[in-house]
Amino acid sequence: MVKLKADFEANWIDQIRCRMTETWGTEVARIPDRDVAVHYLHSFHRRIARHARSLRIADDFRCPPGEELRWKALQDKVLSGKDLNPHLSKGYRSLFNADGRLNVDGLLSEWGVHHFHLGTEPDPLCPNFVKRSGPLVFALVDECAFYSINVYAHTDSGVFERLRIVESLHRNWPEVIGKYRLRGVAPEELDEQKRRTLRKNGYQAAVGTADGTVYGSIAGPTSPSGIKSESVRDADIWACQIRSLQNGLQNQLCQLIPIFEQRGYAGEVEIEAELKITEEGYQAFFPKYGVRATLVLAEPI
């Protein structure tokens, strides 16, 4: 029987590490192989995919005087699908803090809310970001829409922990955050400082609205390190799929022998293959014969 010589898991990790490096730079090299897929999936939570979205505006949204043109420019980007990431905090440049811990945005990690600077010119020190501005647009962003909560001052103490953020989401778009609603649970009575302290230590707390509705983490549960739990789950599923692809190819390798024979195969016991991830899906590349074969995941039983 012809044996497949391959390590699809190693190929998979190498390729997604390269993709991460294009965005995050050399610090990706610090991530152990076992954690690359988790960090890769988690990074999508931090960065905003580039495509057009509808614009939803809260009932009490107010743009500060003098910021109308900048707010209009950000709205145009949302509607046209331009890149919104330059408006995010500069902290999004780095995966890790100086102390080696994961760089976590507590507002995003717990309530799923981004904050956007209203600058329109490149920052002189970091051209990949817009020039920093005092007013910040707080918004929950999903695949379909940009939910504009309000404009707050960056220097306003406790602004990232204020319950009115959740109140606005609950009042304006309860259907968007409804899956995070808790029943039979009392909210934690926390002021801004206590909530900030909990976030810094990797913890989250239930929050209650004025009408008695209680929500858990609107961004979904996270580990104490700040990694989203669904990223851990999805990385495990993905790894199982990669192993399944390699096992499936081994079982079907004999069917490809006639093609290899046309490229010089002479009965070797082992045939080397590499996994390639393309926009079209998964492929097996056989370097000795210059052959590529499309791989399809088996349907679950």
N, C-alpha and C positions, 0 to 999 in steps of 0.2 A: 504493500500500500504506500502510495506517495504521501510524504509527510510535509506539512506546511511549516516553514521556518519563519516565524513572525512574532512580534510583540506589539500588538495593536494598542495596548494601554499606554506603552511608552511613546508610541507615535502620536497618540491622542494628546497626552500631556505636553509633549514638545510643541505641538501646533497651537494649542490654546495658550501656552505660555508665550509664544511668539505674538499672538494676537493681543494679549494683555500688555506686552512690552511696547507695542506700537502706541498704546494709549498712556500707560503709566510709567514707562521708562525703565531704567536699570534696577529699580528697587524690586521689581518682580522676581529678580534672581534670588531674593531672600526667602521666597516662599518654597517650602518643601514640596516635592512632587505630590505627596499624598493630599496636599491642601490646595493645589493649583485649581482644580475644577471648582471647588467651593468658592474660592476668591473670585474666579472668573464669573461665575453666576451671580455672586453677591455684587460685583461691580456694576451690573446692569441696574441694580436698585439705586445706585448713587448717580449714575449718568443718565441723561435723558435721550432716548432714541430720537433721531432726527426725521420727523415727518409732520405733516399738517394735522392740526387738532382744532376742534371747535373751542370757542372761548366762552366760559361761563363766569359771571360776575356776581358776587354776593350782594345781598340786599342793602348792606350798610357800607359797601366799598366806597372809599373816598380817596381820590388822588390828591396829594398835597399841591397847593398853588405853586406854579413854576415847574412842575414835573410832568405836565400834560403831554408835551411832545415826546419825552422819553418813555412815558407809559404807552403812548400810541405806537412808538417804534417797537416796543416789546410785544404789543398785541399783534402787530403786523408779522413779526417773526413767528409767533404762535400759529397764526392762521395760514401762513405761507409754507410752514414746515422748515424754516431756517434753524440753524443750530442755536439752542438755548443754553448750552453748557458754558459758554463764555460769561454768562451772567451769574453763574453760581459762585459760591465762596471759593477763594483760592485754596482752601483746604482740600478741594477736589483734585488738586495736582498730585497729591500724595496718598498712597495706600496706608502708610504708617506714620505715626508721630515720631518725634525725636527719641522717645524712650522705647521705641520698638513695638508699641501697642498699635492695634488697628486704629486708623483715623476714623472716628465715628462722629457723625452729626446727630446729636440727640433729638432734635426736632424731626428730622427725617426718619431716624431709626424707630422712634416711638409713635409718632403721629402721621408719618408718611408725607410730610409737608416740606417742600423746598422753599428756599428764600432766594430771590433774584435781585441783583443790583440793577439799577436803572440807567447805568452809564451807556453811552453810545459810541465812545471813542476807545481805542485799545489802551489798556493800562501800560504806562511807560516802563514799568518794571517786569510785567508779565503780559506780553502782547497777545497771548492766547485767551486772555480775559479782558472784559471791558473795564474801563476805569471805574474804580470803586466809588459808590455813591452813599450818602447817608440814608435815604429812604430805601426800604426793601419791600418788594412785593412777595407776600406769602401766598403760596398756591400748592394745591394738591394736583399732581399731574399723572394721568393714566394714559393708556394707548389712544383713547378717543378724545379726551378733553383736557383743558387747562382750567382748573377751578380756582378763580382768583378770590382769595379770602379778604385781603386788605393790604394797605401799605403801612408799614411800621418803621420807626426810626431805629437804626442799628444800635444807637447809644442808649435806647430806652431800657432801663434795668428790668430784667426778667421777661423781656418780650418773647423769647423763644419758648418759655414755659407757661405762658398765659392760657387760662382755660377758655378765653373767648375765641381762641383759634378753633378748638373742638366745637364750641357752641355754634360758630358760624357754619362749620361743616354739617353739623346736625340740623341746623335750622334750614339751610339752603339745599343740601343734597343728602338727605338721610338715606336715600336708596343707594348711594355710592359707598357709604361706610356701614351700611346695615349689617353686613356679615360679621362685623367686629363687635356687635352689640352683645352685652352680657345680661343674663336674667338671673335673678335670685342672688345677685352679688352686690354688696355695698361698695361705693367708691372710696378710694383713699382720700382723706382730707389733707391735702398737701399745699403748702405755699410754693411760690416760684423757686425759692432757694432750696427747699427740701427736694423738689422734683429734679432740679439741676444736679444735686448731689447724687441722687439715685441714678440718674442717667450716666454720670461720670463713672459710676461703679458698675455699670452694665445691667442695671435693674429697670423695670418698668412697673407702672402702677395703673390700676383701673381709674378712670376719670368719669365723673358724673356731670350731667348738664342740668340746667335750671329746672327742667320738667321731670327730673328724676331718672332719665335714661342713663345707662351706664355703658361705657365702652372699654374694651381692653385695648391692646396696642393696635392702632389703626393701620400701622405698617405691617402687621403680622408679627408673630413671636420671633425673638432673637435670642441668641446665646449671650452669656455674660461678656464675651469678647466683642459683641456687636455684630456678629455674622447672623444673617437671617436664617431661621430654621429651615425654610423652604429651600434655601440654597444648598444646605447640607443634604436634605432629602433628595433633591433633584440631581446632585452630584453622584449620589449612590446609585440612583436609577440609571444615569448616563453611563457610569462605569459598567454596570451590568449589561447594558446594551452593547458597549464596545466588546466585552468578552463574548457576547452572543454572536456578534458579527464574525469574530475570529473562529469560533467553533463552527458556525454555519459555513464559512468558507472551507474549512478543513473537510467537512462532510461532502462538499460539492466540488472539491479540487479535481477529481478525476474527470469531470465533465469538461474541464478546460485543457486537458492534455492535448487534444488535436490542434488547438490553437498554438500551444507551446511548441509542438513538433514542427509547425511551420516556421518557427523562429529559432530552431536549433536545439530543442530539447532532445536529449539522447538517453532517456531512462534514468536520470538522476533520482536518488531516493528522496532528497529534500528540494523543495522549491521555495525560494525566498519571496516574501511579500511585505509590503508596507501599507499602512492605512493612510489614506488621503481624505481630508475633509474639504469639500468644495461647496460652492453656493448651490450646486445641484443635489448634494447629499454626500454619501460615503462611497469611496472607491478603494479597491485594492490595486496597488501598483506592483507589478512584477518586474524589477529592474533588469534582470538578466535578459528578459525577452521583450522589454518595452511594451508590455501589455497592461491595459487598465480594464478592470471589471467593476461594474456597478454593484454595490452591496445593498441589500434590502433587509430591514429588520423583520424577523418573523412575527406574525400576529400572536399576541398572548393567548394562551389556551383558556 
